[in-house]
Amino acid sequence: MSYCAGCFEPFVISSYLYIMNIQIVSIGLVGFLVILNSCQYNVDSMLYGTSDCPAIEATYQSHISGIIDSECAGCHSGNNPAAGLALTNYDQVVAAVSYSGLTHRIQLPLSDPDVMPPNGGLDACELDAILNWVESGSPY
């Protein structure tokens, strides 16, 4: 019987390449999973940002009326308020929150044509104060 030393060489090389391909794919898959797993946010401040606004217990009288007067009353007051929506007293503001989508409109992106106020929106602290006021039941 004769033994052919080179007869198994193509098989050995192809097996070696097959094993190397599996190792490369495995390493690539593990690396992808590590990267994918590291791309998550578990910290609220990373998801929602942090607020530099002072924590307040907003009431209409102490905080909200001033914001409404400076940011909204210019258009939403008088005999012919914009969109027929007057915001000159507590009852009107509460009604606007409840029925006119006021909280939705003040949270829209500045690029949205429906954002209120239309001259640049509220600053972060004004927005926080109004949303906290609404969330706490709109106290007078």
BELWO-V707106 format. One record per residue. N is the residue number from 0. PHI is phi in degrees with one decimal (none if undefined). BURIAL is # if it has 24 or more other C-alpha atoms within 12 Angstrom, else .. Layout:
n;phi;burial
N;PHI;BURIAL
N;PHI;BURIAL
This chain:
n;phi;burial
0;none;.
1;-103.5;.
2;-109.1;.
3;-100.5;.
4;-67.6;.
5;-93.5;.
6;-68.4;.
7;-93.4;.
8;-59.1;.
9;-61.3;.
10;-66.1;.
11;-65.2;.
12;-65.7;.
13;-66.9;.
14;-66.3;.
15;-63.0;.
16;-64.4;.
17;-62.7;.
18;-64.9;.
19;-62.8;.
20;-62.8;.
21;-63.3;.
22;-65.0;.
23;-64.0;.
24;-63.2;.
25;-62.6;.
26;-63.4;.
27;-62.4;.
28;-66.1;.
29;-62.6;.
30;-60.8;.
31;-61.8;.
32;-65.1;.
33;-64.4;.
34;-63.8;.
35;-61.3;.
36;-68.9;.
37;-79.7;.
38;-94.3;.
39;-135.4;.
40;-113.3;.
41;-113.2;.
42;-109.3;.
43;-55.9;.
44;-64.9;.
45;-75.4;.
46;-77.3;.
47;-113.9;.
48;78.9;.
49;-114.6;.
50;-105.7;.
51;-93.6;.
52;-78.9;.
53;-68.0;.
54;-73.6;.
55;-131.3;.
56;-102.6;.
57;-68.7;#
58;-123.5;#
59;-60.2;#
60;-64.1;.
61;-86.5;.
62;-130.8;#
63;-69.1;#
64;-60.6;#
65;-65.1;.
66;-65.6;#
67;-62.0;#
68;-61.4;.
69;-81.3;.
70;-107.6;#
71;-123.6;#
72;-64.8;#
73;-56.3;.
74;-104.6;#
75;-104.8;#
76;-153.1;.
77;84.3;.
78;-74.3;.
79;-133.9;.
80;-67.6;.
81;-55.9;.
82;57.5;.
83;68.2;.
84;-112.0;#
85;-88.1;#
86;-129.0;#
87;-108.5;#
88;-147.9;#
89;-55.3;#
90;-61.0;.
91;-68.0;#
92;-68.6;#
93;-62.4;#
94;-63.7;.
95;-65.0;#
96;-66.7;#
97;-76.8;.
98;-122.3;.
99;-111.2;.
100;71.0;.
101;-56.5;#
102;-65.7;#
103;-67.2;.
104;-66.3;.
105;-78.2;#
106;-100.4;#
107;-66.5;.
108;-62.9;.
109;-60.2;.
110;-76.6;.
111;-76.9;.
112;-66.2;.
113;-95.4;.
114;-63.2;.
115;-124.5;#
116;-69.3;#
117;-72.2;.
118;-89.7;.
119;129.8;.
120;77.4;#
121;-84.4;#
122;-77.2;.
123;-58.7;.
124;-71.8;.
125;-63.7;#
126;-62.4;#
127;-58.9;#
128;-61.6;#
129;-66.6;#
130;-64.9;#
131;-65.5;#
132;-61.4;#
133;-64.2;#
134;-62.5;.
135;-88.8;.
136;96.4;.
137;55.4;#
138;-67.0;.
139;-76.3;.
